[in-house]
Amino acid sequence: MTNDDNPMNQIDTSAEQTENAVIPTIQEVLSEHAEGRAVQGELPAALRESPKQKSPAQWAYERIILYIQNFEKQLDNNQEVGMGFTGGDAGVIKIEGLGFFDPDLITFYGRDGTGAKTQLVQHVSQLNVMLRASPKELDQEEPNRIGFKLAEALEREDDATS
């Protein structure tokens, strides 16, 4: 290995240093008994963009999708992802959709424990959610996997918000 092959000898231009300073990073430390990570492998295209080019709502939306998708990977075929909310009586909803309204609102679509249609609109500064395994409906053959559908948008290079 020559000196030029050693990444420690690499000198970045000021433009590369600036770009690297705003590239999203994630760090998670889990016990040996904990499962899952938000991201395994390379970040989706939408999350490799600088967060400075996005509203707080879009940035939160895109990262929540990763957490939902990863959580669903850990569920069995009789469970779906639900989301609990703190600071109110919203309880847990089964997630059927997720969206944002620039610059600072996130909305969650779903059904509550009684099956009633539910929509929660939340300011990003108040965002505090808990992902939870919920039983799928008995008449459903397959569980709803909204995280994988949402994540498809993050892989598109052109526009992850449509």
MIDOSE-1310 file (N, C-alpha, C; in nm, 2 decimals, decimal comma, always signed):
residues 162
mtnd	+0,08/-0,12/+0,00/+0,00/+0,00/+0,00/+0,09/+0,12/+0,00; +0,06/+0,21/-0,09/+0,14/+0,33/-0,10/+0,08/+0,44/-0,01; +0,15/+0,55/+0,01/+0,11/+0,66/+0,09/-0,02/+0,72/+0,03; -0,04/+0,72/-0,10/-0,15/+0,77/-0,16/-0,28/+0,69/-0,14
dnpm	-0,26/+0,56/-0,11/-0,37/+0,47/-0,10/-0,43/+0,47/+0,05; -0,36/+0,53/+0,14/-0,40/+0,54/+0,27/-0,51/+0,65/+0,29; -0,63/+0,62/+0,33/-0,73/+0,73/+0,35/-0,69/+0,83/+0,45; -0,61/+0,80/+0,54/-0,56/+0,89/+0,64/-0,48/+1,00/+0,58
nqid	-0,42/+0,97/+0,47/-0,34/+1,07/+0,40/-0,42/+1,16/+0,30; -0,55/+1,14/+0,29/-0,63/+1,21/+0,20/-0,65/+1,35/+0,25; -0,64/+1,45/+0,16/-0,66/+1,59/+0,20/-0,79/+1,63/+0,12; -0,89/+1,68/+0,19/-1,01/+1,73/+0,13/-1,00/+1,87/+0,10
tsae	-1,06/+1,91/-0,02/-1,07/+2,05/-0,05/-1,17/+2,12/+0,05; -1,17/+2,25/+0,05/-1,26/+2,32/+0,14/-1,40/+2,29/+0,10; -1,43/+2,28/-0,03/-1,57/+2,24/-0,07/-1,61/+2,10/-0,02; -1,51/+2,01/-0,02/-1,54/+1,87/+0,03/-1,56/+1,88/+0,18
qten	-1,48/+1,95/+0,25/-1,50/+1,97/+0,39/-1,63/+2,03/+0,43; -1,67/+2,13/+0,36/-1,80/+2,19/+0,38/-1,92/+2,09/+0,35; -1,91/+2,02/+0,24/-2,01/+1,92/+0,21/-2,01/+1,81/+0,32; -1,90/+1,76/+0,36/-1,89/+1,65/+0,46/-1,95/+1,70/+0,59
avip	-1,94/+1,83/+0,62/-1,99/+1,88/+0,75/-2,14/+1,88/+0,76; -2,21/+1,87/+0,64/-2,36/+1,88/+0,64/-2,42/+1,74/+0,60; -2,34/+1,65/+0,57/-2,39/+1,52/+0,53/-2,45/+1,45/+0,65; -2,57/+1,40/+0,64/-2,64/+1,34/+0,76/-2,56/+1,22/+0,81
tiqe	-2,55/+1,21/+0,94/-2,49/+1,10/+1,01/-2,59/+1,04/+1,11; -2,56/+0,92/+1,14/-2,65/+0,85/+1,25/-2,55/+0,77/+1,33; -2,58/+0,77/+1,46/-2,50/+0,68/+1,55/-2,60/+0,62/+1,65; -2,59/+0,49/+1,67/-2,68/+0,42/+1,76/-2,59/+0,32/+1,83
vlse	-2,61/+0,31/+1,96/-2,54/+0,21/+2,05/-2,65/+0,13/+2,11; -2,65/+0,00/+2,09/-2,76/-0,09/+2,14/-2,69/-0,20/+2,23; -2,77/-0,24/+2,33/-2,72/-0,36/+2,40/-2,72/-0,48/+2,31; -2,66/-0,59/+2,36/-2,66/-0,71/+2,28/-2,80/-0,77/+2,27
haeg	-2,89/-0,73/+2,35/-3,03/-0,79/+2,34/-3,12/-0,70/+2,26; -3,08/-0,58/+2,23/-3,17/-0,49/+2,15/-3,16/-0,53/+2,00; -3,27/-0,51/+1,93/-3,27/-0,54/+1,79/-3,29/-0,41/+1,71; -3,24/-0,41/+1,59/-3,27/-0,31/+1,49/-3,18/-0,19/+1,50
ravq	-3,17/-0,13/+1,38/-3,10/+0,00/+1,37/-3,18/+0,08/+1,27; -3,18/+0,21/+1,27/-3,25/+0,29/+1,18/-3,21/+0,27/+1,03; -3,08/+0,26/+1,02/-3,02/+0,25/+0,88/-2,92/+0,13/+0,88; -2,93/+0,05/+0,78/-2,84/-0,06/+0,76/-2,78/-0,04/+0,62
gelp	-2,66/-0,02/+0,61/-2,60/+0,01/+0,48/-2,60/+0,16/+0,45; -2,61/+0,19/+0,32/-2,61/+0,33/+0,27/-2,74/+0,40/+0,30; -2,74/+0,52/+0,33/-2,86/+0,60/+0,34/-2,93/+0,61/+0,21; -3,07/+0,62/+0,21/-3,14/+0,64/+0,09/-3,10/+0,77/+0,03
aalr	-3,13/+0,78/-0,10/-3,09/+0,90/-0,18/-3,14/+1,03/-0,11; -3,27/+1,03/-0,07/-3,32/+1,15/-0,01/-3,25/+1,20/+0,12; -3,19/+1,10/+0,19/-3,12/+1,14/+0,31/-2,97/+1,16/+0,29; -2,92/+1,15/+0,17/-2,78/+1,18/+0,14/-2,77/+1,33/+0,10
espk	-2,88/+1,40/+0,09/-2,88/+1,54/+0,06/-2,86/+1,62/+0,19; -2,81/+1,74/+0,17/-2,79/+1,82/+0,29/-2,92/+1,86/+0,35; -2,93/+1,85/+0,49/-3,05/+1,89/+0,55/-3,08/+2,04/+0,55; -2,97/+2,11/+0,51/-2,99/+2,26/+0,50/-3,08/+2,30/+0,38
qksp	-3,10/+2,20/+0,29/-3,18/+2,23/+0,17/-3,33/+2,19/+0,20; -3,36/+2,15/+0,32/-3,49/+2,09/+0,35/-3,55/+2,17/+0,47; -3,68/+2,17/+0,47/-3,75/+2,23/+0,59/-3,74/+2,13/+0,71; -3,76/+2,18/+0,83/-3,75/+2,09/+0,94/-3,86/+1,98/+0,93
aqwa	-3,97/+2,01/+0,87/-4,08/+1,91/+0,85/-4,04/+1,80/+0,75; -3,98/+1,83/+0,64/-3,93/+1,73/+0,54/-3,82/+1,65/+0,60; -3,73/+1,71/+0,67/-3,62/+1,64/+0,73/-3,67/+1,54/+0,84; -3,76/+1,58/+0,92/-3,82/+1,49/+1,02/-3,89/+1,37/+0,95
yeri	-3,97/+1,41/+0,86/-4,05/+1,31/+0,78/-3,96/+1,20/+0,72; -3,86/+1,24/+0,66/-3,77/+1,14/+0,59/-3,70/+1,05/+0,69; -3,66/+1,10/+0,81/-3,60/+1,02/+0,90/-3,69/+0,93/+0,98; -3,82/+0,97/+1,00/-3,92/+0,89/+1,07/-3,95/+0,77/+0,98
ilyi	-3,95/+0,79/+0,85/-3,97/+0,67/+0,76/-3,87/+0,56/+0,78; -3,74/+0,60/+0,80/-3,64/+0,50/+0,82/-3,67/+0,42/+0,95; -3,71/+0,49/+1,05/-3,74/+0,42/+1,18/-3,86/+0,33/+1,17; -3,96/+0,38/+1,10/-4,08/+0,29/+1,08/-4,05/+0,17/+1,00
qnfe	-3,97/+0,18/+0,89/-3,94/+0,07/+0,81/-3,85/-0,03/+0,88; -3,76/+0,02/+0,96/-3,67/-0,08/+1,04/-3,76/-0,15/+1,14; -3,84/-0,08/+1,21/-3,93/-0,14/+1,31/-4,01/-0,25/+1,25; -4,07/-0,22/+1,13/-4,15/-0,33/+1,07/-4,07/-0,45/+1,04
kqld	-3,95/-0,44/+1,01/-3,86/-0,55/+0,98/-3,85/-0,65/+1,10; -3,88/-0,60/+1,22/-3,87/-0,68/+1,34/-4,00/-0,74/+1,38; -4,11/-0,71/+1,31/-4,24/-0,76/+1,34/-4,27/-0,89/+1,28; -4,36/-0,97/+1,34/-4,40/-1,10/+1,28/-4,52/-1,07/+1,19
nnqe	-4,57/-1,18/+1,13/-4,67/-1,16/+1,03/-4,81/-1,13/+1,09; -4,82/-1,13/+1,22/-4,95/-1,09/+1,29/-4,94/-0,96/+1,35; -4,84/-0,88/+1,32/-4,82/-0,75/+1,38/-4,81/-0,64/+1,27; -4,85/-0,52/+1,31/-4,83/-0,40/+1,23/-4,77/-0,29/+1,32
vgmg	-4,72/-0,19/+1,25/-4,66/-0,08/+1,33/-4,77/+0,01/+1,38; -4,77/+0,05/+1,50/-4,86/+0,15/+1,56/-4,77/+0,26/+1,62; -4,83/+0,37/+1,65/-4,75/+0,48/+1,70/-4,82/+0,54/+1,82; -4,75/+0,55/+1,93/-4,80/+0,61/+2,05/-4,75/+0,76/+2,06
ftgg	-4,83/+0,84/+2,11/-4,80/+0,98/+2,12/-4,80/+1,03/+2,27; -4,71/+1,11/+2,31/-4,70/+1,16/+2,44/-4,77/+1,29/+2,45; -4,80/+1,33/+2,57/-4,85/+1,46/+2,60/-5,00/+1,48/+2,56; -5,08/+1,38/+2,55/-5,22/+1,39/+2,52/-5,29/+1,26/+2,53
dagv	-5,41/+1,26/+2,49/-5,49/+1,13/+2,49/-5,51/+1,07/+2,36; -5,41/+1,09/+2,27/-5,42/+1,04/+2,13/-5,41/+0,88/+2,14; -5,34/+0,83/+2,23/-5,32/+0,69/+2,24/-5,23/+0,63/+2,13; -5,27/+0,51/+2,08/-5,19/+0,45/+1,98/-5,27/+0,44/+1,85
ikie	-5,21/+0,48/+1,74/-5,28/+0,46/+1,61/-5,20/+0,36/+1,53; -5,27/+0,29/+1,44/-5,20/+0,20/+1,34/-5,17/+0,30/+1,23; -5,05/+0,30/+1,19/-5,01/+0,40/+1,08/-5,05/+0,35/+0,95; -5,12/+0,44/+0,88/-5,16/+0,42/+0,74/-5,10/+0,51/+0,64
glgf	-5,04/+0,62/+0,70/-4,97/+0,72/+0,61/-4,90/+0,82/+0,70; -4,81/+0,89/+0,63/-4,73/+1,00/+0,70/-4,71/+1,11/+0,59; -4,71/+1,23/+0,64/-4,68/+1,34/+0,55/-4,63/+1,46/+0,62; -4,60/+1,56/+0,55/-4,55/+1,69/+0,61/-4,60/+1,81/+0,53
fdpd	-4,61/+1,92/+0,60/-4,65/+2,05/+0,54/-4,54/+2,15/+0,58; -4,46/+2,19/+0,48/-4,36/+2,28/+0,50/-4,41/+2,41/+0,57; -4,34/+2,47/+0,65/-4,20/+2,43/+0,69/-4,19/+2,35/+0,81; -4,30/+2,32/+0,89/-4,28/+2,27/+1,02/-4,39/+2,17/+1,08
litf	-4,47/+2,12/+0,99/-4,58/+2,03/+1,04/-4,56/+1,89/+0,98; -4,58/+1,79/+1,07/-4,58/+1,65/+1,03/-4,72/+1,60/+1,06; -4,77/+1,51/+0,97/-4,91/+1,45/+1,00/-4,90/+1,30/+0,98; -4,97/+1,24/+1,08/-4,98/+1,09/+1,08/-5,12/+1,05/+1,05
ygrd	-5,14/+0,96/+0,96/-5,28/+0,91/+0,93/-5,29/+0,77/+0,98; -5,40/+0,73/+1,03/-5,42/+0,59/+1,07/-5,55/+0,57/+1,13; -5,56/+0,46/+1,22/-5,68/+0,42/+1,29/-5,64/+0,40/+1,43; -5,73/+0,44/+1,52/-5,71/+0,42/+1,66/-5,75/+0,28/+1,70
gtga	-5,75/+0,24/+1,83/-5,78/+0,11/+1,88/-5,92/+0,07/+1,85; -6,02/+0,16/+1,83/-6,15/+0,13/+1,80/-6,18/+0,12/+1,65; -6,08/+0,15/+1,57/-6,09/+0,14/+1,42/-6,13/+0,28/+1,36; -6,15/+0,38/+1,45/-6,18/+0,51/+1,40/-6,07/+0,58/+1,32
ktql	-6,11/+0,64/+1,21/-6,01/+0,71/+1,13/-5,94/+0,82/+1,21; -5,81/+0,83/+1,21/-5,74/+0,92/+1,29/-5,63/+1,00/+1,21; -5,62/+1,13/+1,24/-5,51/+1,20/+1,18/-5,45/+1,29/+1,29; -5,32/+1,29/+1,31/-5,26/+1,37/+1,40/-5,17/+1,47/+1,33
vqhv	-5,18/+1,59/+1,35/-5,09/+1,70/+1,30/-5,01/+1,75/+1,41; -4,88/+1,75/+1,39/-4,79/+1,78/+1,50/-4,68/+1,88/+1,45; -4,64/+1,98/+1,53/-4,53/+2,06/+1,50/-4,40/+1,99/+1,52; -4,30/+2,01/+1,44/-4,18/+1,93/+1,45/-4,11/+1,96/+1,59
sqln	-4,13/+2,07/+1,65/-4,07/+2,10/+1,78/-4,13/+2,02/+1,89; -4,25/+1,96/+1,86/-4,32/+1,88/+1,96/-4,32/+1,73/+1,93; -4,24/+1,70/+1,83/-4,24/+1,56/+1,78/-4,18/+1,47/+1,88; -4,26/+1,37/+1,93/-4,22/+1,27/+2,02/-4,31/+1,15/+2,01
vmlr	-4,26/+1,05/+1,94/-4,35/+0,93/+1,91/-4,28/+0,81/+1,96; -4,36/+0,71/+1,98/-4,31/+0,57/+2,02/-4,37/+0,47/+1,92; -4,28/+0,40/+1,85/-4,33/+0,29/+1,76/-4,37/+0,17/+1,84; -4,48/+0,11/+1,81/-4,53/+0,00/+1,89/-4,58/-0,11/+1,80
aspk	-4,56/-0,24/+1,83/-4,62/-0,35/+1,76/-4,77/-0,36/+1,80; -4,85/-0,36/+1,70/-5,00/-0,38/+1,72/-5,04/-0,50/+1,64; -5,14/-0,57/+1,69/-5,19/-0,68/+1,61/-5,26/-0,64/+1,48; -5,24/-0,71/+1,38/-5,31/-0,68/+1,25/-5,45/-0,72/+1,26
eldq	-5,53/-0,67/+1,17/-5,68/-0,70/+1,17/-5,69/-0,85/+1,14; -5,79/-0,91/+1,21/-5,81/-1,06/+1,19/-5,84/-1,10/+1,04; -5,92/-1,01/+0,98/-5,96/-1,04/+0,84/-5,85/-1,01/+0,73; -5,74/-0,95/+0,77/-5,63/-0,93/+0,68/-5,55/-1,05/+0,66
eepn	-5,51/-1,08/+0,54/-5,43/-1,19/+0,51/-5,28/-1,16/+0,55; -5,24/-1,04/+0,51/-5,10/-0,99/+0,53/-5,11/-0,86/+0,61; -5,01/-0,84/+0,69/-5,00/-0,71/+0,77/-4,97/-0,60/+0,68; -5,02/-0,48/+0,71/-4,99/-0,36/+0,64/-4,84/-0,31/+0,67
rigf	-4,76/-0,30/+0,57/-4,62/-0,26/+0,59/-4,60/-0,12/+0,53; -4,65/-0,02/+0,59/-4,64/+0,12/+0,54/-4,50/+0,17/+0,53; -4,41/+0,13/+0,62/-4,27/+0,17/+0,61/-4,20/+0,14/+0,48; -4,23/+0,03/+0,43/-4,16/-0,01/+0,30/-4,22/+0,08/+0,19
klae	-4,35/+0,11/+0,19/-4,41/+0,19/+0,09/-4,35/+0,33/+0,10; -4,34/+0,39/+0,22/-4,29/+0,52/+0,24/-4,14/+0,53/+0,20; -4,06/+0,42/+0,23/-3,92/+0,42/+0,20/-3,89/+0,42/+0,05; -3,99/+0,38/-0,03/-3,97/+0,38/-0,18/-3,94/+0,52/-0,22
aler	-4,01/+0,62/-0,16/-4,00/+0,76/-0,20/-3,86/+0,81/-0,17; -3,80/+0,76/-0,06/-3,67/+0,80/-0,02/-3,56/+0,76/-0,11; -3,58/+0,65/-0,19/-3,49/+0,60/-0,28/-3,48/+0,67/-0,41; -3,59/+0,75/-0,44/-3,59/+0,82/-0,57/-3,50/+0,94/-0,56
edda	-3,42/+0,95/-0,67/-3,33/+1,07/-0,67/-3,40/+1,20/-0,70; -3,51/+1,20/-0,78/-3,57/+1,32/-0,82/-3,65/+1,39/-0,72; -3,74/+1,33/-0,65/-3,82/+1,40/-0,55/-3,88/+1,30/-0,45; -3,83/+1,31/-0,33/-3,88/+1,21/-0,22/-4,01/+1,26/-0,16
ts	-4,06/+1,37/-0,20/-4,18/+1,42/-0,13/-4,31/+1,41/-0,21; -4,31/+1,35/-0,33/-4,43/+1,34/-0,40/-4,49/+1,21/-0,39
